[in-house]
Amino acid sequence: INRLATARFFLFAARDVWFVVALPVYLQSQLGWSALQVGTLLAVWVIGYGAVQALAPGFVGGSSRAGLAPTAGLAPTAGLAPTGRTAFVWAALLCLLPALIGAALLAQWQAELVLVGGLLVFGAVFAINSAVHSYLIVSWARSDGVSLDVGFYYMANAAGRLLGTVLSGLVYQSA
């Protein structure tokens, strides 16, 4: 539970450091996007995020305990419910994406396409990571302390979002 909460803390801090302040301001000030364009991108991102989370059991396996039929997918063993290994595999993929975005920008590919396309892919993989974490916290919570375990986990989520928001503003101000 502690490792999963720590992972959740960093997962949401890493996402929000991009999306809360820095990305919208960058799109407007550096790429000349209108507020409507920025808002539309973020709305599409949020809607897509929700759709991917809804479909995530098909990608990583489900569990009848969670009301989901077991399915084949990118779970370590197709057809089985997500495990800690599943979370690790999806987290590793998520870590690779910003590196690829950075490499494409260093190679001087078109910044607008790299950022928008890369962040849409990042959002989809992030949504799967989040769904796997949400499944695991419920699955791993102690039966005599579910509310404590789940509450601690979501407290880490909120703290990560707060840190990501603060760092987003600091990153934009300094860079």
C-alpha positions, 0 to 999 in steps of 0.5 A: 500500500505504501509503495502504491501510494508513493507511486500514485504521488509521483504519477500525479505530480509528474502529470500535473507539472506539465498540464496545470500551468506550464502547458496551457501558458506555453501553448498560448505564449510560445505557439500562439494558440487562442484560449479556445484552442488550449481549452479544446485540447485540454477538454479532448485530453480529459474526455479521452482520458476518461474513455481510456480509463473505461476501456483499461480493463480490456488492455490490462486484464480485469477481475470479476471481483471488480465487476469486470470480466477477465480479458486478454491484454497487456497484463503479465499473464493475459486474462489475469487481473493486474498485478504489481508487475502490470503497474511496473510495465505500464509505468516503464512505458509511461517514463519512456514517452517524455524521453521520446518527446524530448528526443523528438524536440531535440531533433527539431521535429515540429514542436506543435505536433510533437507536443500535442501528439506526444501528450495525447499518447502520454495521456492514454498511457497515464490513464491506463496506469491510473486505472491499474493503480485504482484496481490494485489499491482496492485489491490490496487493501486490508479487509479490516482497514479498507477505508484507511488504506484507500484514504491514505492512497488518495491522500497521496494522490491529492498531495501529488497533484498539489506538488505538481501544480506548484512545480508547474508554476515554478517550472514555467516561471524559471524556464 
